[in-house]
């Protein structure tokens, strides 16, 4: 499958999790949309974009197990987190509950929102080795009458752990607490049914494991929350909303590109943004369908956990979780205190592109195995000189 992607043939690319890699045919689909836009930018953006985005949302909704009308396109999952965090209207004394495994940019988003509002941002310690069966209980034990929102990842970034988010959302709803799930790594890596998960808000990337173009992501919101969300940039959708209210529901020219629902009006229109990445997501979904992606996922999962066990055995270290707690990524503990130096050596000496992360003072090599990854590339990591002996203090 490697030839279906544009990756450098001299590079051992084990870092799909960071920015993904897009198949040639999906990039070609995006370029066709760009060509259509440039043929008549006014017609494309002003008169056609609403219908085209609606069609793409419909395909995405079927893929995600969500109503298309509950989805809005955003550039990345961090933007989705920001939309919810800034729309929440936190008050002094309110609490946002999270784990100590969250992605740094989204962690910073809620720190910022809580500091501005006087709310408390509470990070619950989820220890390693990870016990999935204890996850919900640990978080819910920290819920108080002041807890407004629980925010966690579906798959964590630094530690690559799958959190049982459906169980968490069910428990939170029973306590009347809102939930936001950061699914940056989940779509394409895990089979999803967002409505079954039951989150109030769920955001995910199309450009990672879905193999969509860069800049393609989505935000899901349950219908009762649509009116509570606000766009990062106020634009024409808000004008359409105001006119619609004043004219008691008359049809507007704005509808052609801002949409007809409050969620679409506020979030869909982003001016002269290139929407081709979103329009190409159906091509990415079709690419996976045409290559039996459930089988690809299973094969990649097996390879990821096998290299984890091989390196853990070398160092006499235990994996941080069970095999089933990982998908196509695993975080492998290594006895190297300097993550940046280890990452540099892996790239400079072995041409291996792979992240080396740190969590609570421990260093991890996080391998991503995608459909294009070969056995030889995985073996190259196991045999890399930088991983043959412990780093000297």
PyMOL commands that set and color helices and strands:
alter all, ss='L'
color gray80, all
select helices_A, chain A and resi 2-4+16-19+24-39+41-64+68-70+77-87+104-117+132-140+165-174+194-197+223-228+236-246+255-258+262-267+276-279+281-290+293-315+323-325+339-350+375-382+385-387
alter helices_A, ss='H'
color red, helices_A
select strands_A, chain A and resi 12-13+71-74+95-99+120-124+147-153+178-183+201-205+217-221+329-334+352-353+355-359+362-368
alter strands_A, ss='S'
color yellow, strands_A
deselect
rebuild
show_as cartoon
